[in-house]
């Protein structure tokens, strides 16, 4: 069945189909022809949106990153004081409603880039460097911020690769411990809670 609708809708369908192919069949099976066949679009229709496979993968990465930034923004609401960005980052990485856990398959774009052309990760590396800088300047011990970031990354990657899934009860305890760490200042001293305004 051919995909019909606006250019934006078609583009989203192409990205979704590409993510499905990588998640189900592997990065080596991702071709413009395979995407076109999956959604019933001509190869010319795909080429209208993505001139090359690399441009398709770059768009997949950008899509995941943009959605993750939206999740970060949402989790920053109501946060304040030292460790606020670390908590938002952790929640965005592990949120069941967030892009990284709600749609693990979209992360396939990142895995595809690593497998096919690691240079496609350059924009993500740049964005990640910005997030790390924000974490390091978040008002908590930078070592704790790095520990929280590394743990969040590891838990996310473990989910994507289905490596030793933990029980929900243990997952909640690990999450609570990581959040607890974000309330420690430099030297491991507790950070006072921000005063609530009336």
Backbone as JSON, one array per atom type, in Angstrom:
{
  "sequence": "XXXXXXXXXXXXXXXXXXXXXXXXXXXXXXXXXXXXXXXXXXXXXXXXXXXXXXXXXXXXXXXXXXXXXXXXXXXXXXXXXXXXXXXXXXXXXXXXXXXXXXXXXXXXXXXXXXXXXXXXXXXXXXXXXXXXXXXXXXXXXXXXXXXXXXXXXXXXXXXXXXXXXXXXXXXXXXXXXXXXXXXXXXXXXXXXXXXXXX",
  "N": [[0.85, -1.18, 0.0], [0.65, 2.12, -0.91], [2.25, 4.98, 0.51], [0.55, 7.85, 1.43], [-0.08, 11.39, 1.71], [0.99, 14.33, 3.49], [4.22, 15.9, 2.93], [5.7, 15.95, 5.32], [4.47, 13.91, 6.78], [5.03, 11.72, 5.16], [7.81, 11.72, 5.32], [8.14, 11.11, 8.06], [7.05, 8.54, 8.05], [8.91, 7.24, 6.46], [11.2, 7.42, 8.08], [10.32, 5.91, 10.27], [9.93, 3.39, 9.07], [12.56, 2.84, 8.29], [13.8, 2.64, 10.8], [12.45, 0.39, 11.76], [13.39, -1.59, 10.0], [16.16, -1.68, 10.65], [15.99, -2.41, 13.35], [14.68, -4.9, 13.26], [15.82, -6.44, 11.18], [18.48, -5.77, 11.05], [21.3, -3.52, 10.69], [22.72, -3.85, 8.33], [20.84, -4.47, 6.44], [19.55, -2.19, 5.83], [18.52, -0.27, 3.3], [17.78, 2.14, 0.73], [16.03, 1.11, -1.14], [14.88, -1.03, 0.3], [13.49, 0.35, 2.29], [11.67, 1.79, 0.71], [10.2, -0.33, -0.4], [9.07, -1.42, 1.92], [7.21, 0.5, 2.76], [5.69, 0.91, 0.58], [6.34, 2.87, -1.29], [7.66, 4.63, -4.08], [11.1, 4.38, -5.16], [11.96, 6.82, -6.04], [10.29, 8.48, -4.6], [11.35, 8.15, -2.05], [13.9, 9.18, -2.49], [13.27, 11.82, -2.87], [13.07, 12.8, -0.33], [15.34, 11.84, 1.0], [18.48, 11.78, -0.15], [20.56, 9.97, -0.01], [21.59, 6.92, 1.66], [23.11, 7.55, 3.88], [22.17, 10.14, 4.46], [19.62, 9.51, 5.26], [20.11, 7.97, 7.58], [21.37, 9.93, 9.14], [19.2, 11.63, 9.51], [17.58, 9.95, 11.03], [19.05, 9.82, 13.4], [19.01, 12.53, 14.13], [16.28, 12.83, 14.57], [15.79, 11.16, 16.81], [17.43, 12.49, 18.67], [16.29, 15.05, 18.8], [13.75, 14.45, 19.83], [14.59, 13.43, 22.29], [15.68, 15.74, 23.45], [13.34, 17.19, 23.76], [12.16, 15.59, 25.71], [14.01, 16.02, 27.78], [13.58, 18.77, 28.26], [10.92, 18.66, 29.17], [11.29, 17.22, 31.55], [12.82, 18.99, 32.97], [11.05, 20.84, 33.86], [9.75, 22.1, 36.81], [12.01, 21.37, 38.18], [14.77, 22.51, 40.08], [17.7, 24.19, 41.31], [20.89, 22.78, 42.52], [22.01, 19.94, 40.69], [19.78, 19.68, 39.13], [19.73, 19.43, 36.3], [21.04, 17.0, 35.98], [19.21, 15.25, 37.18], [17.04, 15.59, 35.44], [18.19, 14.66, 33.07], [18.69, 11.97, 33.72], [16.05, 11.09, 34.22], [14.95, 11.52, 31.66], [16.38, 9.66, 30.17], [15.48, 7.25, 31.25], [12.73, 7.29, 31.42], [9.6, 5.75, 31.09], [7.74, 6.84, 29.35], [9.26, 8.35, 27.71], [11.23, 9.02, 24.74], [13.46, 7.31, 24.49], [12.92, 4.96, 25.9], [10.27, 4.39, 25.38], [10.14, 4.0, 22.66], [12.21, 2.04, 21.77], [13.16, 1.08, 19.4], [13.62, 3.28, 17.74], [16.08, 4.07, 18.43], [17.62, 2.55, 16.93], [18.62, 3.9, 14.78], [20.89, 5.18, 15.69], [22.51, 3.0, 16.28], [22.72, 1.98, 13.73], [24.23, 3.96, 12.48], [26.69, 3.7, 13.75], [27.39, 1.17, 12.88], [27.47, 1.47, 10.11], [28.58, 3.98, 9.28], [30.49, 5.71, 11.2], [31.05, 8.4, 11.26], [28.7, 9.71, 10.94], [27.76, 10.12, 13.42], [28.72, 12.52, 14.34], [27.1, 15.0, 14.7], [25.54, 14.15, 16.89], [27.53, 13.62, 18.76], [28.45, 16.22, 19.19], [26.16, 17.42, 20.35], [26.0, 15.82, 22.59], [28.33, 16.53, 23.91], [27.6, 19.07, 24.73], [25.57, 18.42, 26.57], [27.1, 17.06, 28.48], [28.74, 19.13, 29.41], [26.8, 20.74, 30.61], [26.03, 18.98, 32.64], [28.42, 18.79, 34.11], [28.54, 21.32, 35.14], [26.47, 21.57, 36.91], [26.16, 22.13, 39.54], [26.65, 20.11, 41.3], [28.94, 17.61, 42.51], [31.21, 17.07, 39.94], [32.12, 14.47, 39.42], [30.08, 12.88, 40.44], [28.02, 13.67, 38.77], [29.01, 12.67, 36.36], [29.02, 9.95, 36.95], [26.26, 9.46, 37.25], [25.41, 10.07, 34.64], [26.84, 8.14, 33.16], [25.72, 5.81, 34.23], [23.03, 6.12, 33.44], [23.34, 6.07, 30.65], [24.36, 3.45, 30.36], [22.22, 1.88, 31.33], [20.28, 2.52, 29.43], [21.53, 1.6, 27.04], [21.75, -1.1, 27.66], [19.04, -1.78, 27.62], [18.42, -1.31, 24.9], [20.04, -3.21, 23.62], [19.1, -5.43, 24.81], [20.37, -6.62, 27.04], [20.73, -8.54, 29.74], [18.15, -7.88, 31.27], [16.82, -6.15, 34.08], [14.8, -6.71, 37.03], [11.66, -5.01, 37.52], [11.35, -4.0, 40.09], [14.01, -3.85, 41.05], [15.02, -2.1, 39.17], [13.63, 0.26, 39.8], [14.71, 0.75, 42.34], [17.42, 1.18, 41.7], [17.15, 3.47, 40.11], [16.14, 5.27, 42.06], [18.35, 5.43, 43.79], [20.23, 6.62, 42.1], [19.01, 9.1, 41.64], [19.12, 10.04, 44.24], [21.87, 10.42, 44.49], [22.19, 12.72, 42.95], [21.6, 14.73, 44.63], [23.77, 15.32, 46.09], [26.43, 17.42, 46.89], [29.57, 19.02, 45.95], [32.26, 17.09, 47.07], [30.62, 15.29, 48.26], [28.77, 16.13, 50.12], [25.46, 16.67, 51.36], [23.18, 18.48, 49.32], [21.45, 21.39, 50.09], [17.87, 21.52, 50.02], [16.09, 23.53, 47.64], [14.66, 26.66, 48.63], [11.19, 26.95, 48.95], [9.11, 29.16, 47.26], [6.5, 31.39, 48.33]],
  "CA": [[0.0, 0.0, 0.0], [1.49, 3.31, -1.04], [2.1, 6.01, 1.53], [0.03, 9.1, 0.92], [-0.18, 12.42, 2.74], [1.9, 15.47, 3.38], [5.65, 15.59, 2.91], [6.16, 15.66, 6.68], [3.97, 12.59, 7.15], [5.8, 10.73, 4.41], [9.15, 11.69, 5.9], [8.05, 10.36, 9.32], [6.85, 7.13, 7.71], [10.19, 6.72, 5.98], [12.07, 7.26, 9.26], [9.8, 4.79, 11.05], [10.23, 2.16, 8.34], [14.01, 2.61, 8.38], [14.08, 2.16, 12.16], [11.94, -0.99, 11.83], [14.31, -2.48, 9.28], [17.38, -1.85, 11.43], [15.68, -3.11, 14.6], [14.24, -6.27, 13.02], [16.67, -7.18, 10.24], [19.87, -5.4, 11.22], [21.74, -2.33, 9.95], [23.2, -4.21, 6.99], [19.68, -4.59, 5.55], [18.96, -0.87, 5.58], [18.78, 0.34, 1.99], [16.66, 2.98, 0.3], [15.08, 0.2, -1.79], [14.17, -1.78, 1.33], [12.54, 1.28, 2.93], [10.62, 2.06, -0.26], [9.35, -1.53, -0.49], [8.35, -1.62, 3.18], [6.08, 1.42, 2.91], [4.95, 1.01, -0.67], [6.66, 4.14, -1.93], [8.69, 4.45, -5.11], [12.43, 4.82, -4.72], [11.99, 8.26, -6.29], [9.62, 9.13, -3.45], [12.33, 8.16, -0.95], [14.98, 10.09, -2.88], [12.77, 13.19, -2.7], [13.31, 13.19, 1.07], [16.68, 11.44, 1.42], [19.24, 11.51, -1.38], [21.46, 8.85, 0.23], [21.36, 6.18, 2.91], [23.73, 8.33, 4.97], [21.29, 11.24, 4.85], [18.52, 8.89, 5.99], [20.59, 7.63, 8.93], [21.57, 11.2, 9.85], [17.87, 12.11, 9.9], [17.13, 9.09, 12.12], [19.76, 10.26, 14.6], [18.49, 13.84, 14.48], [14.93, 12.64, 15.08], [15.91, 10.65, 18.18], [18.04, 13.53, 19.5], [15.3, 16.11, 18.99], [12.75, 13.95, 20.77], [15.23, 13.35, 23.61], [15.76, 17.1, 23.98], [11.98, 17.51, 24.22], [12.0, 14.9, 26.99], [14.82, 16.76, 28.75], [12.86, 20.01, 28.59], [9.76, 18.29, 29.98], [11.73, 16.81, 32.88], [13.38, 20.16, 33.66], [9.95, 21.59, 34.46], [9.6, 21.78, 38.22], [13.32, 21.12, 38.78], [15.59, 23.7, 40.32], [18.81, 23.99, 42.22], [21.97, 21.89, 42.11], [21.65, 18.6, 40.26], [18.5, 19.64, 38.4], [19.91, 18.9, 34.95], [21.38, 15.57, 36.12], [17.96, 14.52, 37.42], [16.26, 15.61, 34.2], [18.86, 13.77, 32.11], [18.43, 10.6, 34.17], [14.64, 10.78, 33.97], [14.73, 11.44, 30.21], [16.95, 8.4, 29.68], [14.81, 6.06, 31.78], [11.29, 7.52, 31.46], [8.84, 4.84, 30.24], [7.02, 7.62, 28.34], [10.24, 9.07, 26.91], [11.55, 8.42, 23.44], [14.48, 6.26, 24.54], [12.36, 3.7, 26.4], [8.97, 4.16, 24.75], [10.37, 3.51, 21.3], [13.61, 1.63, 21.71], [13.55, 0.82, 18.02], [14.13, 4.47, 17.07], [17.5, 4.13, 18.74], [18.29, 1.77, 15.9], [19.34, 4.84, 13.91], [22.21, 5.41, 16.27], [23.27, 1.77, 16.07], [23.0, 1.88, 12.29], [25.32, 4.89, 12.16], [27.94, 3.11, 14.23], [27.7, 0.02, 12.04], [27.65, 1.81, 8.7], [29.47, 5.13, 9.09], [30.54, 6.36, 12.51], [31.13, 9.86, 11.12], [27.33, 10.24, 11.04], [27.5, 10.44, 14.83], [29.31, 13.82, 14.7], [26.15, 15.93, 15.32], [25.16, 13.64, 18.21], [28.68, 13.85, 19.65], [28.45, 17.65, 19.53], [25.06, 17.64, 21.3], [26.35, 15.12, 23.82], [29.33, 17.36, 24.6], [26.84, 20.15, 25.4], [24.91, 17.85, 27.74], [28.12, 16.79, 29.49], [29.12, 20.42, 30.0], [25.72, 21.13, 31.53], [26.11, 18.1, 33.8], [29.6, 19.15, 34.89], [28.29, 22.63, 35.76], [25.11, 21.45, 37.44], [26.15, 22.47, 40.97], [26.99, 18.95, 42.12], [30.28, 17.1, 42.22], [31.26, 16.59, 38.55], [32.29, 13.01, 39.41], [28.74, 12.31, 40.63], [27.28, 13.93, 37.52], [29.52, 11.72, 35.37], [28.54, 8.63, 37.37], [24.84, 9.4, 36.91], [25.34, 10.03, 33.17], [27.32, 6.82, 32.72], [24.72, 4.81, 34.62], [21.87, 6.29, 32.57], [23.73, 5.56, 29.33], [24.47, 2.01, 30.44], [20.89, 1.3, 31.46], [19.63, 2.69, 28.13], [22.14, 0.7, 26.07], [21.35, -2.44, 28.04], [17.68, -1.98, 27.12], [18.45, -1.38, 23.45], [20.66, -4.47, 23.21], [18.47, -6.5, 25.59], [21.42, -7.26, 27.82], [20.43, -8.79, 31.15], [17.14, -6.98, 31.84], [16.62, -6.28, 35.53], [13.4, -6.68, 37.45], [11.12, -3.66, 37.69], [11.62, -3.57, 41.47], [15.41, -3.45, 41.13], [15.17, -0.91, 38.33], [13.14, 1.4, 40.58], [15.69, 1.02, 43.41], [18.6, 1.77, 41.07], [16.77, 4.84, 39.74], [16.05, 6.07, 43.29], [19.72, 5.66, 44.27], [20.87, 7.59, 41.21], [18.41, 10.41, 41.95], [19.68, 10.42, 45.54], [23.23, 10.93, 44.25], [22.14, 14.07, 42.37], [21.38, 15.68, 45.72], [25.03, 15.47, 46.79], [27.27, 18.49, 46.35], [31.0, 18.74, 45.83], [32.77, 16.43, 48.27], [29.65, 14.31, 48.76], [27.9, 16.67, 51.14], [24.1, 16.88, 50.85], [22.83, 19.81, 48.83], [20.18, 21.78, 50.7], [16.75, 21.66, 49.09], [15.81, 24.94, 47.39], [13.52, 27.2, 49.38], [9.99, 27.12, 48.12], [8.53, 30.49, 47.38], [5.06, 31.41, 48.61]],
  "C": [[0.88, 1.23, 0.0], [1.2, 4.3, 0.07], [1.59, 7.27, 0.87], [0.0, 10.12, 2.05], [0.85, 13.5, 2.52], [3.35, 14.99, 3.36], [6.18, 15.23, 4.27], [5.72, 14.27, 7.12], [4.75, 11.5, 6.44], [7.2, 10.59, 4.99], [9.15, 10.89, 7.21], [7.86, 8.87, 9.06], [8.14, 6.49, 7.23], [11.13, 6.47, 7.15], [11.62, 6.06, 10.1], [10.11, 3.46, 10.38], [11.72, 1.82, 8.41], [14.39, 2.07, 9.75], [13.61, 0.72, 12.33], [12.9, -1.96, 11.17], [15.57, -2.74, 10.1], [17.11, -2.68, 12.68], [15.38, -4.58, 14.36], [15.25, -7.08, 12.22], [18.15, -6.86, 10.37], [20.27, -4.25, 10.29], [22.18, -2.66, 8.54], [22.06, -4.31, 5.98], [19.03, -3.25, 5.23], [19.43, -0.32, 4.24], [17.58, 1.21, 1.65], [15.59, 2.12, -0.38], [14.25, -0.55, -0.76], [13.13, -0.9, 2.03], [11.37, 1.54, 1.99], [9.65, 0.88, -0.35], [8.49, -1.68, 0.75], [7.12, -0.72, 3.27], [5.32, 1.65, 1.61], [5.14, 2.34, -1.37], [7.7, 3.86, -3.01], [10.04, 4.9, -4.57], [12.58, 6.32, -4.97], [11.34, 9.04, -5.17], [10.54, 9.2, -2.25], [13.41, 9.19, -1.26], [14.56, 11.56, -2.77], [13.08, 13.7, -1.3], [14.75, 12.92, 1.51], [17.47, 11.0, 0.19], [20.15, 10.29, -1.25], [21.06, 8.12, 1.5], [21.96, 6.93, 4.09], [22.82, 9.46, 5.42], [20.07, 10.71, 5.6], [18.94, 8.57, 7.42], [20.81, 8.89, 9.75], [20.23, 11.75, 10.33], [17.3, 11.26, 11.04], [17.76, 9.52, 13.44], [19.22, 11.6, 15.07], [17.1, 13.73, 15.09], [14.95, 12.16, 16.53], [16.42, 11.75, 19.11], [17.05, 14.65, 19.79], [14.23, 15.68, 19.98], [13.32, 13.84, 22.19], [15.34, 14.73, 24.24], [14.4, 17.58, 24.46], [11.71, 16.85, 25.57], [12.79, 15.6, 28.1], [14.1, 18.02, 29.21], [11.67, 19.72, 29.5], [10.18, 17.94, 31.41], [12.42, 17.94, 33.65], [12.29, 20.99, 34.33], [9.78, 21.16, 35.91], [10.91, 21.46, 38.92], [14.02, 22.45, 39.01], [16.73, 23.31, 41.25], [19.86, 23.03, 41.69], [21.46, 20.5, 41.75], [20.39, 18.53, 39.42], [18.65, 19.08, 36.99], [20.25, 17.41, 34.99], [20.12, 14.74, 36.35], [17.1, 14.47, 36.15], [16.86, 14.67, 33.17], [18.57, 12.31, 32.45], [16.98, 10.21, 33.87], [14.35, 10.65, 32.48], [15.26, 10.14, 29.64], [16.12, 7.19, 30.07], [13.29, 6.17, 31.83], [10.55, 6.55, 30.54], [8.05, 5.55, 29.14], [7.97, 8.38, 27.42], [10.63, 8.3, 25.67], [12.51, 7.24, 23.56], [13.95, 4.93, 25.06], [11.02, 3.38, 25.77], [9.14, 3.53, 23.37], [11.84, 3.14, 21.15], [14.07, 1.45, 20.27], [14.07, 2.07, 17.31], [15.62, 4.66, 17.35], [18.31, 3.32, 17.74], [19.07, 2.67, 14.95], [20.74, 5.1, 14.4], [23.09, 4.17, 16.04], [23.63, 1.59, 14.6], [24.17, 2.77, 11.91], [26.66, 4.31, 12.59], [28.37, 1.98, 13.3], [28.08, 0.42, 10.62], [28.66, 2.93, 8.49], [29.5, 5.93, 10.38], [30.65, 7.87, 12.42], [29.74, 10.5, 11.19], [26.97, 10.59, 12.47], [28.03, 11.83, 15.23], [28.3, 14.8, 15.3], [25.72, 15.47, 16.71], [26.3, 13.85, 19.2], [28.73, 15.3, 20.11], [27.37, 17.95, 20.57], [25.39, 17.0, 22.64], [27.38, 15.91, 24.61], [28.65, 18.52, 25.33], [26.16, 19.62, 26.66], [25.92, 17.58, 28.85], [28.57, 18.07, 30.17], [28.06, 20.88, 30.99], [25.75, 20.27, 32.79], [27.28, 18.48, 34.71], [29.42, 20.47, 35.63], [26.92, 22.7, 36.41], [25.04, 21.72, 38.94], [26.37, 21.28, 41.89], [28.39, 18.52, 41.74], [30.3, 16.57, 40.79], [31.44, 15.07, 38.44], [30.94, 12.31, 39.59], [27.92, 12.5, 39.36], [27.71, 12.94, 36.44], [29.05, 10.29, 35.69], [27.08, 8.45, 36.99], [24.66, 9.29, 35.4], [25.73, 8.65, 32.65], [26.31, 5.73, 33.05], [23.49, 4.9, 33.72], [22.16, 5.75, 31.17], [23.78, 4.04, 29.32], [23.12, 1.32, 30.54], [20.13, 1.39, 30.13], [20.19, 1.69, 27.12], [21.79, -0.75, 26.38], [19.95, -2.77, 27.56], [17.68, -2.16, 25.62], [18.97, -2.74, 22.98], [20.09, -5.69, 23.93], [19.5, -7.33, 26.34], [20.99, -7.36, 29.28], [19.41, -7.85, 31.75], [16.96, -7.24, 33.33], [15.14, -6.23, 35.84], [12.96, -5.23, 37.62], [11.42, -3.12, 39.09], [13.07, -3.09, 41.61], [15.66, -2.19, 40.31], [14.74, 0.34, 39.09], [14.13, 1.76, 41.69], [16.94, 1.68, 42.85], [18.32, 3.22, 40.71], [16.74, 5.75, 40.97], [17.45, 6.39, 43.84], [20.44, 6.69, 43.41], [20.31, 8.99, 41.46], [18.98, 10.93, 43.26], [21.08, 11.01, 45.37], [23.22, 12.36, 43.72], [21.89, 15.14, 43.42], [22.63, 15.85, 46.57], [25.86, 16.54, 46.11], [28.71, 18.05, 46.2], [31.5, 18.17, 47.15], [31.78, 15.47, 48.87], [28.75, 14.82, 49.86], [26.5, 16.91, 50.57], [23.87, 18.33, 50.42], [21.5, 20.19, 49.48], [19.08, 21.92, 49.65], [16.47, 23.14, 48.86], [14.6, 25.4, 48.2], [12.35, 27.34, 48.45], [9.41, 28.49, 48.35], [7.04, 30.41, 47.64], [4.35, 32.29, 47.63]]
}
